[in-house]
């Protein structure tokens, strides 16, 4: 494909989230801003679409059903290192943000994020040294949430293995993970 044809075609964006309504709303908003959007609701469908269409951009939810979006970030980056990937999640934690970036994402956004925030994140190529440090230390409940997420990531998303490492019953860990992160 030469530069003349790519200049006349809107960039292709792969949107991966298991919530069909969220995908439709965000997808429509991104289309209005000049993107061609393809949508997947699980990892297998996302990989199939990525292999077939080679998107320039991807927006991936952290939790896609029972699967981890972190694995998809890794696979998309392996397929095409030039795909700009943003991890989007309602379960934000430092551990998952760091892992997403290490695996190939260019940015990490907490839900709810609108189309303009997603586009800004996709276009960013450098960090912002002007971001102020937090005024207050995190609460004990937030620290617990962060630690659980870190251990879960260290065990490849395997809840049983993470529960063993934490010396916690698997169901107790599942209950804690099912809750939203503690707001600061």
Buried (B, 14 or more C-beta within 10 A) or exposed (E): EEEEEEEEEEBBBBBBBBBEEBBEEBBEBBBEBEBBBBBBBBBEBBBEBBEEEBBBBBBBBBBBEEBBBBBBBBBBBEBBEEBBBBBBBBBBBBBBBEBBBEBBBBBBBBBEBEBEBBBBBBEEEEEEEEEEEEEEEBEEEBEEBBBBBBBBBBBEBEBEBBBBBBEBEBEEBBEBBEEEBBEE
